[in-house]
Amino acid sequence: MKAHLTRFVISLIAMLIALIACMEMGVGWLSAAVIVISLMLGFSLSEAVFRRLADQETIRRDLEERVRNQHL
């Protein structure tokens, strides 16, 4: 559960950084790039931390859940 919570918190922080960048920088290519980069880095970091903190059984269950609930 600790791994899931950590992944969720890191993802929220990445989204908050993207929102702040969007509000402060306005509309344009630079702000779009900052938003995309912050989201990609945040989600990548959250997955890396999740893999580090979770045990093998949790990782397996998470993967099964993602495969079962694929969005089209």
SVG drawing of the C-alpha trace seen along z (x, -y; Angstrom):
<svg xmlns="http://www.w3.org/2000/svg" viewBox="-12 -34 26 46">
<polyline fill="none" stroke="black" stroke-width="0.4" points="0.0,0.0 2.9,-2.3 4.1,-1.9 0.7,-2.8 0.4,-5.8 3.8,-7.1 3.1,-6.6 -0.2,-8.6 1.5,-11.4 4.3,-11.8 1.7,-11.8 -0.3,-14.5 2.8,-16.7 3.7,-16.4 0.1,-17.4 0.3,-20.3 3.6,-21.5 2.0,-21.3 -1.0,-23.2 1.2,-26.0 3.2,-26.1 0.1,-26.5 -1.3,-29.2 1.9,-31.2 3.2,-30.9 0.0,-31.3 -0.6,-29.8 2.2,-28.9 4.7,-26.3 7.0,-26.8 4.4,-26.3 3.1,-23.2 6.6,-21.8 7.0,-22.5 3.7,-20.8 4.4,-17.7 7.9,-17.4 6.8,-17.8 4.1,-15.2 6.3,-12.7 9.1,-13.0 6.6,-12.9 4.9,-9.7 8.2,-8.1 9.5,-8.9 6.4,-7.6 6.6,-4.3 10.3,-3.9 9.6,-4.6 6.7,-2.2 8.9,0.6 11.5,-0.1 9.1,0.0 6.7,2.7 7.3,6.4 7.0,8.8 3.4,9.9 2.2,6.2 3.9,5.5 2.2,8.6 -1.2,7.7 -0.8,4.1 0.2,5.4 -2.8,7.8 -5.1,4.9 -3.8,2.7 -4.2,5.5 -7.7,6.2 -8.8,2.6 -7.2,1.3 -8.7,-1.9 -9.3,-1.9"/>
</svg>
